[in-house]
Amino acid sequence: MKVAITGKGGVGKTTLSSTLARLYAAEGRTVLCADVDPDANLGLALGFTEEEVNAIVPISKMRTLIEERTGVNADNTFYKLNPQVSDIPDTYAKEINGVKLLVMGTVETGGSGCVCPEHVMLKAILSSLAFRKDDVVIMDMEAGLEHLGRGTASCMDQFIVVVEPGARSIQTYEKVKQLAADIGVYKVNVVGNKVRNEDDKKYLESKIPPEAILGYISYNADVIEADRSGISPYDVSPTAVEEIRAIKNRMDQMK
């Protein structure tokens, strides 16, 4: 299973990504999480300490590795478009609670169509994840839609858009669905987060096809406090874990 979790900023992508990862790991599955969000909070949500997270160097900042694999350097501005990267996830991932975390970092550029050694490297690594046939791969994407324009998530089996009960989240879902189709991903599902009551659910169900809704996560003070404290929601909120377990079960049934 290869899943990219996306949505606008602050909707709860990292809560869903980290909890799904730990649930799959608890079943004995091999789980690899790729943190593609420049905010890079997935490590904390998986259970790493702040000091451990701060010590992780994102792949995009590993200049020596990028030069070695792409062939670019101060004397050579040409570089390989298909660098060898198959060993990188296992070599550079950090493991905790049975989950391997690969922090990708981002390429700082003024345009979404960047073609540079760093971008080529990241895209090659993300594409290589599709070949980990027996693994669960979860990508915690950056907020917004730029990654879809770059096609860095095109190797995924499906997108899960995390939405809140509001018009802006619905608009994001509609744009993700359109752009996903442009890069050949037609399976776009939804998780409703910060849901307070039945009216919130009815609102989402009036805007999104019911068959695309994987489930709901309630508005939860424990999850909010976990985020503020930099700890894993899996360890502090049994309610959220059970709600996300139900979402995971639906995902498994839909394979």
C-alpha positions in Angstrom: 0.0 0.0 0.0 1.4 3.4 -1.1 -0.5 6.4 0.2 0.1 10.2 -0.1 -1.7 12.2 2.6 -2.4 15.8 1.6 -4.6 18.8 2.3 -4.4 22.4 3.3 -2.2 23.5 6.2 -3.3 22.6 9.8 -6.0 20.1 8.9 -4.3 17.1 10.6 -2.3 15.3 7.9 0.5 14.5 10.3 -1.9 13.1 12.9 -3.4 10.7 10.4 0.0 9.8 8.8 1.7 9.0 12.1 -1.2 7.0 13.6 -1.8 5.0 10.4 1.9 4.2 10.4 2.0 3.0 14.0 -1.2 0.9 13.5 0.4 -0.9 10.5 3.6 -1.3 12.4 1.7 -2.9 15.3 0.5 -5.5 12.9 4.1 -6.4 12.0 4.1 -4.7 8.6 7.2 -3.0 7.3 6.3 0.7 7.3 8.2 3.6 5.7 7.0 7.2 6.2 8.4 9.9 4.0 8.1 13.4 5.5 7.8 15.7 2.5 6.4 18.6 4.6 8.9 21.5 5.1 7.5 21.8 8.6 8.8 18.3 9.3 6.7 17.4 12.3 6.1 13.8 11.4 9.1 12.6 13.5 7.6 14.1 16.7 4.2 12.6 15.9 5.8 9.1 15.5 7.5 9.4 18.9 11.0 10.9 18.4 12.1 13.6 20.8 12.6 17.1 19.6 16.4 16.7 20.0 16.3 13.6 17.8 14.2 15.3 15.2 16.5 18.3 15.1 19.5 16.0 14.6 18.0 14.5 11.4 19.5 16.0 8.2 16.9 16.1 5.4 17.9 14.4 2.2 17.6 17.7 0.3 20.3 19.1 2.5 22.8 16.3 2.0 24.9 18.1 -0.6 27.6 15.5 -0.8 25.1 12.7 -1.3 23.3 14.6 -4.0 26.6 15.4 -5.8 27.7 11.8 -5.6 24.4 10.4 -7.0 23.6 13.1 -9.7 27.2 13.8 -10.8 26.8 17.6 -10.3 29.5 19.6 -8.7 31.3 23.0 -8.9 33.0 22.0 -12.1 30.1 20.2 -13.7 26.6 21.7 -14.1 25.2 18.7 -15.9 23.6 15.9 -13.9 21.9 12.6 -14.1 18.1 12.6 -14.4 17.8 9.0 -13.1 20.3 8.7 -10.2 20.7 5.5 -8.3 18.6 5.9 -5.1 17.1 2.4 -4.3 19.4 2.1 -1.2 18.6 5.5 0.3 15.4 4.7 2.2 16.9 1.9 4.2 20.3 3.6 4.6 19.1 7.0 5.8 15.8 6.3 7.4 15.5 6.6 11.2 13.4 4.0 13.0 11.1 4.3 16.0 8.1 2.3 17.2 8.5 -0.1 14.3 8.3 2.8 11.7 11.1 4.0 9.4 11.1 7.7 8.9 12.8 9.3 5.9 12.9 13.1 6.1 13.0 14.4 2.5 13.1 18.2 3.0 12.1 20.6 0.2 13.8 22.4 -2.6 13.7 26.1 -2.1 12.6 27.6 -5.5 10.5 30.3 -6.8 8.7 28.1 -9.3 6.8 24.9 -9.1 8.5 23.5 -12.2 12.0 23.4 -10.7 14.4 21.0 -12.4 17.6 20.9 -10.3 19.7 18.2 -8.8 17.9 18.4 -5.4 14.5 18.1 -7.1 15.7 15.2 -9.3 17.0 13.4 -6.3 13.9 13.8 -4.2 11.6 12.7 -7.1 13.7 9.7 -7.8 13.6 8.6 -4.2 9.8 9.0 -4.0 9.4 7.2 -7.2 11.5 4.3 -6.0 9.1 3.8 -3.0 6.6 2.3 -5.5 8.9 -0.7 -5.9 8.7 -1.6 -2.2 5.9 -4.1 -3.0 5.3 -5.6 0.4 5.8 -2.4 2.4 3.3 0.2 3.6 4.5 3.6 2.4 3.0 6.7 3.8 3.9 10.1 2.4 3.0 13.1 4.7 2.9 15.8 2.0 3.4 19.5 2.2 0.4 21.8 2.6 -1.1 23.0 -0.6 -0.9 21.6 -4.1 2.6 22.4 -5.3 3.8 18.8 -5.0 1.1 17.7 -7.4 2.4 20.2 -10.0 5.8 18.8 -9.6 4.5 15.2 -9.9 6.5 14.0 -6.9 3.5 11.9 -5.6 2.7 10.3 -8.9 4.0 6.9 -7.7 1.4 6.5 -5.0 -1.6 4.2 -5.2 -3.9 6.7 -3.8 -4.2 10.2 -2.2 -6.0 10.8 1.0 -7.2 14.4 1.4 -7.7 15.4 5.0 -10.4 18.0 5.2 -12.2 20.0 7.9 -16.0 20.8 7.7 -15.4 24.0 5.7 -15.6 25.4 2.2 -11.8 25.9 1.8 -11.1 22.3 2.7 -13.7 21.2 0.1 -12.1 23.4 -2.5 -8.7 21.8 -1.8 -10.2 18.3 -2.2 -11.7 19.2 -5.6 -8.4 20.7 -6.8 -6.4 17.6 -5.5 -8.8 15.3 -7.3 -8.4 17.2 -10.6 -4.6 17.5 -10.4 -4.2 13.9 -9.3 -6.0 12.8 -12.4 -3.6 14.9 -14.5 -0.6 12.8 -13.1 -2.4 9.5 -13.4 -3.7 8.9 -9.9 -7.5 8.4 -9.9 -8.0 7.1 -6.4 -8.6 10.1 -4.2 -10.3 9.5 -0.9 -11.1 11.8 2.1 -10.8 11.8 5.9 -12.9 14.4 7.7 -11.0 15.7 10.7 -12.0 18.0 13.7 -15.6 16.8 13.3 -17.7 18.1 16.2 -21.1 16.7 15.5 -23.5 15.1 13.0 -24.1 18.4 11.3 -20.4 18.5 10.4 -20.6 15.0 8.9 -23.7 15.9 7.0 -22.0 19.0 5.6 -19.0 16.9 4.3 -21.3 14.2 2.9 -23.3 16.9 1.0 -20.1 18.0 -0.7 -18.1 14.8 -1.2 -19.3 11.5 -2.7 -20.0 9.1 0.3 -17.9 6.3 -1.3 -14.9 8.6 -1.2 -15.1 9.2 2.6 -12.9 6.8 4.5 -14.1 8.0 7.9 -14.0 10.8 10.5 -11.7 12.0 13.3 -13.5 13.9 16.1 -12.4 17.3 17.3 -10.1 16.1 20.1 -8.4 18.2 22.8 -5.9 15.4 23.5 -4.6 15.4 19.9 -4.3 19.2 20.0 -2.3 19.1 23.3 -0.1 16.3 21.8 0.7 18.5 18.9 1.6 21.4 21.2 3.7 19.2 23.3 5.5 17.5 20.4 4.4 14.0 21.4 2.7 11.2 19.5 -1.1 11.3 19.4 -1.0 7.5 19.3 0.3 7.5 22.9 -2.2 9.9 24.4 -5.6 9.6 22.6 -7.2 6.2 22.5 -10.3 7.8 20.9 -8.3 9.1 18.0 -6.5 5.8 17.6 -9.7 3.9 17.4 -11.2 6.3 14.9 -8.1 6.1 12.7 -8.1 2.3 13.1 -11.6 2.3 11.6 -10.3 4.4 8.7 -7.4 2.0 8.2 -9.8 -1.0 8.2 -11.8 0.7 5.4 -8.6 1.4 3.5 -7.7 -2.3 3.8 -11.1 -3.4 2.5 -10.9 -1.1 -0.5 -7.5 -2.5 -1.7 
